[in-house]
Amino acid sequence: MIAARLAWGNIGLHRRKSLLIGMIMGMGIFILFVGNSMIDTAVDGLRRMFVQGYTGDLMVTGPTEFPTTVLGETAGSEEVLPHIAQVMKYQEFLAGRKEVAGLLPLLSGQVAFGIGEQEIGQGYCFGANIAEYRSFFPDNITLVEGSWPDEHDGPWVLLSETMRDVLNASSPAPIVPGSKIIMTALANSAGTVIREVTVRGILKFNQSSRALAALSIADADTMRDLLGFASLRDGVPVLTGREAAFVSNFDPEALFENLFAGEAASSGGLGARSEEVPATMRASHGESNEAAVVPAWQFLLIRVKPGANRSALQAALSSYAQELGDGDRVQDWVAGAGKVARTAVTVRLVFDLLVAVVAVVVVMIMMNVLVISVNERLYEIGTLRAIGAKRRVVRQMILFETAFLALLAGAAGLAAGAVVLILLGKIGIRPPNLFFEALFGGSVLKPVMSAGAALRAFLWILAMGLGASFYPTMVALRIEPVVAMRGE
Amino acid sequence: MSDIIISLEHVRKVYRLDTVEVEALRDITLDIRAGDFVSIAGPSGSGKTTILNLIGCIDKPTSGTVKILGRSTSDLDDDRLTELRHRFIGFIFQTFNLIPVLNIRENVELPLLLDDAGSGRNRRKEKEWIDFLIEAVGLKDRMQHKPAELSGGQRQRVAIARALVMKPAIVLADEPTANLDSATGESILRLMHHMNGQFGTTFIFSTHDPDIVEEADHIVRLRDGQIVEDSRRNEVPMAVNAAEGGQT
């Protein structure tokens, strides 16, 4: 095609201008490629860490006004996160979905650890069936000391190495597997619940940040006690019809003649959720004299099979949650991971916005250089028009020039970016502070080349190039063939 | 007459320079026959180039009619004018106007490459035709050279070959010898005349050189935008009443 041939020739003939535009494009691609690869690495690392180690791909939580992290943090609330009233219905619903690879019911809250009456530390603690937990997150926890708890063991806790070290710093005696420690809930709404538990082992989270490395895992019933939910320690209680009727009509305010009505209304835990007790401790009146208590869980984590459509499953699950009408929240891992993941995703957005702003400046520079280049070729373009080139040929010639420059500069920028990323991948970038450590998802960020980042960078530059060539093309198209007669 | 290939009827061309209007051509009426070797002569500013621009369909008259092969150029849009130029008119410029990034062969071939119906062309015949033209202008051994590597005369020869490659009915040459020494200018003119005889192509060239003017067999003299003489060799020169601005 003649337009391509002319464009290619012009790039060579106007080397300085081509080099200037090419350098701008190349640097743009380089920055975009390296920047996006680093952000992608951080976001992918965070996603992998949270999805495979803490949140699963999706999660159902109890009814909350704001998104809730897997650590039980809602927006500024110190209350206990409500439990999912009909968790079994979700389990049934999800069991029939082929996209689902696994489910894990979970409890979560902030607790204080103590020896005797002395508090020796605080931290986040999960409550779970440890066999289910290990099955759901097979690669994320390693037992360092002690043994895995048994289903029939009494109250237990598995401390992380980090938490063990924190506690040992204040503990009168070293904490080892077999030690008895006191756990207390920190949430105001849970009330004052104290439980003595046995440290069954010390574990290590294989993928974690500093905050997550201090997590502990306790048996679900201990966490239910601490969070103010009904404990199922002695098995699922079987209520007689009278008991069930009593529970369903239970009104704690009436017991105290409205003495604590105000506090009860604002507190969390079982008291605050008394209106939901019939839902969780549903009794079948009249027809049967027995009623099963459904175990309280705050989260139902969902692992999605590789390649399955997460968004579609999330949408289906949200519809189902609406159908159930309990106000439960269905959210993805980003919401579950909280501030860190949101920040990482936001950083990517901010980076893209910054790129957009810089792009405008770059487009202006490129546009000016291209206009100069077109003006220097008035006679050439006029001659082409005079001897029979339609405006289309002129337009194609300018667009080809930009596209060729984008390709050449793109290749150079991507090659330079690849070299830098390979080097950074080997050396690693150490985060300068805790914020970046959280953002990097670890103590070292080793960026990897991202095909997505390369493609995005190239498309950005191509779009910028084509955007920048729009006005010069208009200028070129306005050149009349009569210009050729005026002489060079 | 049936063999009239170009016809200008009461053509007027006015250029606007800021607030000033300059009348470049005043009521020009002119017929050119197929196969003519025409010189348009006159001093600078007499309107030679303007006439060539109008005949070459790269400009339109302010009033009056320019007909090329019987078609009025005023009625054609940009694409159709481009098509008309491409198919029927070849250009030779005073400053050669070769495309610097293309070699000689590619420059000659360029109009063929601009053809929309490229896929239906006979490549072998085209190649032979290009080779013939390049050989005819004496640049066979320079085919792969770039224009910058050639002398002025050689560049103008390339321009002549390029102008003929589409086998046009008309070739327009704006002061083709102005940037050449006299010997080279003469050889260029001889080449044009030879091509005119060989292919029957109508050649119209502008010049202010009296010696070159006489080489033509149809001479049109201009002064201040008006025709002052329209004569053919072997014909009695047609007297033109410049004051009245028309042929008599």
Interface residues (C-beta under 8 A of the other chain):
Chain A: I2 R5 L6 W8 G9 N10 G12 L13 Y379 E380 G382 T383 L384 R385 A386 I387 G388 A389 K390 R391 V393 E480 P481 V482 A484 M485 G487 E488
Chain B: T49 L52 N53 G56 I58 D59 D78 D79 T82 E83 R85 H86 R87 G90 F91 F93 Q94 T95 N97 I99 P100 V101 L102 E106 L110 P111 L113 L114 D115 D116 R162 M166 D174
